[in-house]
């Protein structure tokens, strides 16, 4: 505003797509211009009472440069950290929030030694952080309610399951209290304005019970009205006894909100000011290192620094496309079934439907595991080889040691490969493509090596039940697929673990700042995927009563295609088990129909390849909208 008044000759004000006013700058002042922009008067922050002396909420020592930076924030106090770009203000706040733990040397919260090695540990101590870019703090693919409760899932869970009622009650409380303007609690947070997204982030920290807020650029990218509301909310939080450590390059904002101001220069404290004695000129001069050498404590308002004390160590169009795509898949499946039933009279017989379900049961089980991984923002190319290796190893162990050791060995192989993938990706930072491509080759090579490239036969007859047995009239493989599907639906849709998976896939950095152990979630997803692939390998081995090292070729592609056809995004954060199951059935019915029409297997591969390309095209289109 000040820049416009200082430079411009004439001002045109637009609001909601309409021209509101065209006036010469000489006829305006700052207050009048703000009123025209917002449509009403915007009041400033009311004067807060002085914070209680001696009631210290946060005391932390951070080393950003050659000398440590000591920061203390009292109950009811707002302390701002400012400086020129690159001075270290954002790094200091990230360290306090647990996102840069290597910089923290010691910390106390409410007088108790605290660990700030991870955002989860910081939140457990009552320290919560809002990052500079709100998109690094929000999971845009989750709803407003889910974003608010993300850091306090235990409060909205019952017996290990998420309670939708508790989520609604808690989220509504903060939506109302913070004045979040939203069409509904279950609307994706991407649909909200920048100011309301910032309020959702603030609501998350308040819901977690944080007593210390670490806020980096609190009004970055919001309009004037939202800025004033956020200022009032922060001031109100401090007045109620909370403590705030904030960073801002906006000096008027710093002067309006702060009780004390720390100026950083070259990652060290240059000077500390009391608000009553600070001016923009003094702050800029100090940040640039041009403070007059004769300045005294009284001239600059240097705060009384206490002696050191030892411390112990998606846009609306994209959302509509997703909804259309989810509704389209069942219609396409029904149309395919209708067309195939007209083309072949045997298609809709009970025996053929049973055969389709039996043939797709292994793909369904593998695709359920793949859904966990893809929703978490990765993928697993090794599942086909794991199917072969698990079946082969199980067969070898059964021949030597019996049924149960063989089954345990097969499942253990899948779990081990899944854990290895998770550690490579989450622990070592290897890309999912490289890591799982490597384990694909290794697992296939091991399957061929341990069997000598031949089939392992003479398995116990009781093992055949797993592949061809019947439970209550349902084939065992189909029964196991239904059980895996049910468990997957519950885990992904009704537990805190499932919400964490969506959060990690939607925005890994935001999930980390929300206190989620991202690495553990990824490792768990790959472990589930590997174990389910191993179960699929056991079913295939039981069906033919032999371990075959060449099975499972291209199964990873079929599984990925089924998940993507079901509406999941390869970018992560989207997808569900029901849609995955529909994708599996679409592939299964298509394969079965082509067989009934005597289409050669070579041409079947061409058709299925076109389906894969169609799935990729849908993913590309969703990313473009």
N, C-alpha and C positions, 0 to 999 in steps of 0.2 A: 504494500500500500504506500509506504513512504517513498519507495523508488518511483512509483507511478506519479505521485504528486510532485516529485522533484524533477522528473524528466519530461513528462508529457505536457502537451498543450490542450488536448481535448480527450475526453474519456467516454467510451461507449460501454454501457453495462448490459450484459446479457444474463438472463436467468430462465431456466427451463425452456431454452430454445427461442425465447422471445426477447426483443430489444426493449429494455426497461427505460433507459435514459441515455441522452447524449448531451454532455455538459462540458463547458470549459473548466479546466483545472482551477482557474482563479476563483471559480464560484463554489468550490468544494473544499471540505476538510476531511481528515481521515475518518471521523465518526460518521459523517454523512455518506461517504463513499461506501463504507462497510454496510450501512443501512440499506443502500440501494442494491448492493450485491446479495445480501442475505434476505432482505425483505422485512427486516425488523431490527430493532436495536439489539446489539450484542453486549451484554454486560461483562465486566471483567471479573476476576477472582476476588471474593471478599477477603478482607484482612483476617488472617488467622491468628490465634493466640500464640505467643512465644512458646516453643517446645519446652517441656520440663527439663531443667538442667540435671545432668548426671544420670538420666535413665537411658542407658546406651543399648540400642537394638543391635547394631552391627559394628564390628571392629574387624578389619581385614588388612592384611599386608600382601601386596602384589608386587612382583618384580617384572617390570616391562623393559627396563633398560639397565644401566649399570647400578642404579640406586633403587631401593624399594619405595613403593608408594603406599603410605598408610592412610586409610580412609576410615572415618568413624561417623556413624549416623545415629542420632538419638531418637527416642520415641517422639512422634509428632513432628519430625523435622524432615525437610526436603533439602537434600544436598545435590547440587548440580556439578557436573564435571564438564569443562569446556576447553577449547583450544583450537588451534589451526588444524586443518586436515592432516592426518597422519601423526598427530601429537600423542595418540594412544588412548583417547577417551573410550572409543568403542571396545578396544581390547581390554581395558580395565573392567568395563561392565560385563563383558563376556566371561572374564575370569571369575568375577564375583557370582555370576549366575551359574557357574559350573561348566560352561562350554569351553573354557580354556584352562583346564586344571593345572597344567604344568607351570602356570605363572603364579599360582597362589602359594604363599609360604606359610601363612597362618591365618586363622579366622576364628571369631567368636560371634555367636548369635545369642542375645540376651544373657551375656556373660558366660555362656557355656561353649567350650571348644567345639567347632563345627567342621565337618568335612565338606568341601566344595569341589570334589573331584569329578562330579557328574551332575547334570541338572536334576536327576532323581534324588541325589543326596542333598543338593541345595534345597529342593522343595521339602524334603523331610525335615530340614532344619528351619523351614519357614521363609526361605529366600526364593522368590520367583522372578523370572526375567521375561521382558517383552523385547524382542530384537528390533534392530533398526528398520528392517523391511518386514512388514507384517506378513508378507507371503512366506517368510522364513519361519513364522510362528504358527500359521494356520494350516490346517489340512483342508484344502479347497474342495476336495471331493466328499468331505463329510458335512453333515448338517450343522446348523447353528448349535443345537442342543448337544450333539456329540462333541463338538469342539470345546464347549464350555466344561463338560464333565471329564475331559480326556486326562486331566492330571489328578483326578480324585475318583477313579473307577471303583475303589472299594466302598465309597459312600453310596454308590448307586447300584450295588450288586447285592444279591441275596443267594446264599448257599452256592456261591461260585458262578451265578448266572446274572446277567444284566437285567435290571428291572426297568422296563420302559416307563412305568409310572414314576419311579424315583428320578429317572433322568428328566422327565417332563417337569416335575415339581421343582427340582433344583435349578434347571435351566431357566424356567419361567421366572423364578425369583430374581435371578441376575439380569435377565432381559428387561424385566419391569424396573428393577432398582437402578440400572445403568441407562435406561431409556434407549435400548437398542431398537431401532426401527427395522422390523423384519416382517415379511408376509406370514411367517410361521416358524415354529421351532424346528421343523424338519426340513426346511428349505436349505439347500446347499449354501454354505457361507460365501461362496464365490458370487452369489447373486446380490450381496449387500454392498453398500457404498464403503469407501475407505474408512470413514469415521466410525461407522457401525462395526466394521471388521475389527478396528482397534478396540472398540468397547467389548467385543466378544473375547479378545485376548485378555483384556483386563478382567473380565468376568471369570475366565478360566483360573487366573491366579487367585482371585478372591475366593472362588469355590474351593480351591486347594488349601485354603487357610493360611496363605502367606502373610507374614507380618512385616516382611521387608520386600518392597517392590524395586526391581532393577529395570529401569525403563530407558531404552536407547531411542532417541529422537521420537518422543511421544506423539507429535502431531505431524510427522513427515507425510506429505502427500494427502492431507485432508483439507477440506474447505474451512472458511472462517468460522462458520457456525459450529461445525464439529470440533474445531480447535478450542473454542470457548467452552464447550461441554466437557471435553477431555480435561481441560485445565480445572474446571470446577470439580470433576470427579477425583482428580489427583489431590487437590487441596482438601476436599472432604475426607479422603482416606487418611491424609496426614492429621487432620483435625481430630479424627476418631482414634488416634493413637498409633497409626501405622508409621513406618519409616520408608522414605523413598530416596533411592540413589538414581539420579537421572543424568543423561548426557544429551546436550543439544547444542547445535551450532547457531541456533536462533537466539541472539543475545536478548532481545526484548522478552522472549519466553523465559529465558533463564532468570532475568531480573524480576519478572512477574511472579514466578513460582517459588524461587529458592529462598532458604534461610541462610545458607552458606554456599559459596561458589569456589570450587577448586579449579585453578587454571593449570593445565598441563602444557609442557613444552619439552619436546624430544623425549617423551615417555617418562618424564619426571615432574613432580609438583613444582611449578614456578612460583606460585603464590596462592594464598587462600584469602578470600574476601568475605566480609559480612555483607548481606544484601543492602543494608542501610548506607554503606559507604561505597558500593560498586556503581560504576557507570559503564556504558558500552565502550567509551574511549579508554578507560582504565583496563578493562578486560582485554580489549584488542591489543593495547600496547604491551600488556604483560605476556599475552600469548605469543606476540611477535618478538619479544625480548628487547623492547625499546623503552621499558620503564625507566624514568629518570633516576640516575644513581643516588640522588639525595632524598628520595622518597622515604618517608618514615612510616611506621606502623599506623599512626593516626591518619596520615595523608591517604594511604591506600586502603584503609579499612581491613588490614590484615587481621584475621581472626586469631584469637589467642590459642595457639597450638599447644596442647598439653604435652608434657614430656612422654617419651615413648615408654610403654609398659610391655614387659615381656609377654609374648603370646605363645601358646602351644600350637605345636603343630596340629468350477467350470463355468463361462458365459451362458446366458439363458438359451441361446441357440444350440449350444452343445448339449445342455441338459435335455432339451426337447428331442435331439437326435438319439440320445441314449434311451429315452423312454420309447420312442418309435421303434428303435432297433430291438428292444426287449419284447415289445408287443409283436413285432414282425416275425420273430423266430418261431413261436408256436403256430402262427398262420402258415408259414412256409412248410413246417413239418406236417401239418394237417393236409396242405395241398399236395405234398409229396406222397403221403400215404394214400390220398384219394386217387392220384394219378396212377400210382403203381397198382392199386387194387383194380383199376379199370384195364390196365395193360396186361395183368396176369391174374387169373382167377384163384390161384393158389396163395396169393400174397397175404390176404387177410384171414387165413385159416389159423386155428389155435396152434397147430403144430409149427407153422412158420413163424408166428409171433414169438412163440417160446424159443425157437431156434435163434431168432434175432437177439432176444434178451440174453441168451446164453453166450452167443458169439461176442456181444458187446460188453459183457460183464467185466472182463479184464481191462478193456479200454476205459470203462467207467471208473474202475478203481484207480487206475493210473492217472486219469484226468482229474479225479478228486484231489489227489496229492498235488498235481500240477496247479490246480486252482489256488491252493494256499501260497505257492511260490510266486505265481504271476500276480496275485492281488498284493503281495508284499513287494512288488516292483522288480522281480527277477524272473528267471526261467531256468529249466533244468533239461539239458540235452542228453543227459546220461541215463534217463529212465529205461529206454529200450535195452541198453546194455546191462543195466541192473536186473531187468527181467530175466535175461539169459544167464547172467552170472549166478543169481540167487537160485534159479531152478537147477542149474548144473551142480552147484555146491551142495544144495539140499539133497540131490540125487546121490552124489558121491558119499555124503555122510550117512544117508539111509542104508546104503549098501554095506557100509562098514559098521555102523553103530546103531542103526534102528530108526524108527519113525520120528520120535520126538526130538532127538538130537539133530536130525536132518532138517526138520521144520525150523528149529531154533537157529541153526546155522544159516539157513536161507534168509530168514527175517533179520538176523544179525548182520549179514552182509549188506542188505539194503540200508539198514540203519547206519552202518559204518560209512558207506559211500555218501549217504545224505549228510552225515555230520562232517565228513571231509569237505564236501562242497560248501557247507555253511561256514566252516572255519576259513577256507580259502577266500570266500567272498566277503564275509563280515569281518574276519580277523585280519586278513592280509591285504584286503582291498583289491583282489583280483576280480576282473570283470566276470559276470555270470557266463558270458559266451565262452571265454577262454577257459575258465575253471571247469565248467561242465563238459565242454568239448574234450578237455584232457581226460576227465574221468570216464567219459564215453569210450574213448579209445582204450584206456587202461582196463576198464571192466570187460570190454569185449575181448581184449587180448588175454586176460586172465581166464575168461570162460573157455576160450579155445585151448589155452595152455594146460589147464588142470584136467581137461577131458581128452586132450590129445586130438581135438577136432572131431571126436566121434560121439555118438549117442551113448548116454549112461542108462542102462536098462536094469531089469531084475529088481524093481522097487517093491516094497511091501504092498500087498493087495489092499490093505486098509487105507493106504494113501490115496487110492483112486476115489474115495468118497469125496475128497476135496474138489475133485474136478467133475465128477459125474453123479454124486450122491443127490438125495432129495430130502428137504426138510419141509414138512407140512405141505407137500405137493409142489414146492418151489425148488428148483435146482440150487444146489449149494453155492455155486459161483454167483448166481443171481442174488441169493440170500445175503452172501457176504458183501456184494456191491450195495445192496439196500442198507445194510448195517453201516458200511463205510460212508454212504451218502448221508444217512441220518446223523451220524457223529459229526460229519463235516458241516452239515447245516447248523447243528447246535454250536459247535466250536466257533465257526466263522460269524454266525449271526446273533448269538445269544450270550457270549462270554466276553469278559474284559480282554482276554487274549485275542479274540477275533477283531475287536475294535482296534487293538494295537496293531494288528496286521494291516488293516485298512489305513491306519495313520502312517505306518512306515512306508507303505506303498504310495500313499498320496503325497507325502512330503517328508523325506527322511530327516532333514535338518530340523523341521518343526517338531517331529515326533521326539527327536533327541532333546530339544529344549523343553518339551512338555514333560520330561522325566521318564520317557520310555527307553528301556534298554534295547536299542535298535539291533545290536549284534545278536543278542539272545533270541529275539523274535525271528530274525532271519535264519539262524542256525536251527531253531525249532521247526520252522517251515520246511527247510530242506530235509531234516530228519523225518518228518511226516511223509514227505514226498518219496524219499528213498525207501521207507518201510512199506508204503502202499505199493510201490513198484515191485518190491520183493514179494509181497503177497500175490500180486498178479503173476509173477514168475512161478510161484508154487502152484497156483491154480492151473497154469498151462502145463507144467510138468505132470501134475496129477491127472489131467485130462488125457494125455497120451502115454502115461505111465513110463516116462523117461525124461532125463535131463538133456536138453538140446541146446548147445552153445550158439546156435544160429538164429534162434527165435528173437522176436522183439525188434526186428529191423524196421525202421521208420516209425516205431510206436511213439517216440517223442514228438514227431511231427503231427501225428494224428491227435495226440493229447493236447498239444498246444493249439491246433486248429479247433478242436472241440471247445476249449475254454474261450478262445477269441470269438468263435461263432456265437457263444453264449453271452457275449457282451462285455467280457473282461477287456481291460486295456493292458497292452504290453508295457505301458508306462507305469502301471501299478495303481492301486487305490480303488479299483472298480472291479466288479464281478461278483457272482454268487453261485452257490452249488446247484440251485434249481436250473438256472440258465445253462450251466455246464452240462447237466444231465440231458437237457434238450439238444445241445450241440452233439453229444455222444449219440443220441438216438437218431439225429439227422444223418450222421455219417453211417451208422449201422443200417438204417433202413435203405439208404442209397446203395450201399454195397450189396445188400440182400436183393434189392430190386434188379440191379445190374446182373447178378448171378442168375436170377430167375429168367431174365430175358436173354440168357446165354451170351452176354457181352464178354469178349475175351478179356482175360486179366490184364493184358497190356493196355487195352483201352480203358479199363477200370481205373488204372493208375492215372491216365490222362484226365479223366473226369474228376477224380479226387484231387488231382493237382490244381484243377480249375477251381474247385471248392476252396482249397487253401489260399489261392490267389484272391478269391472273393472275400475271404475272412481278412486277409491283409489289406484289401482295398477298403473294407469297412473301418478297420483300425486307422488307416491313413485319413479317411474322410472325417472321422471323429476328431482326429488331431488337428484338422484344418479348420473346423468350425469354431 
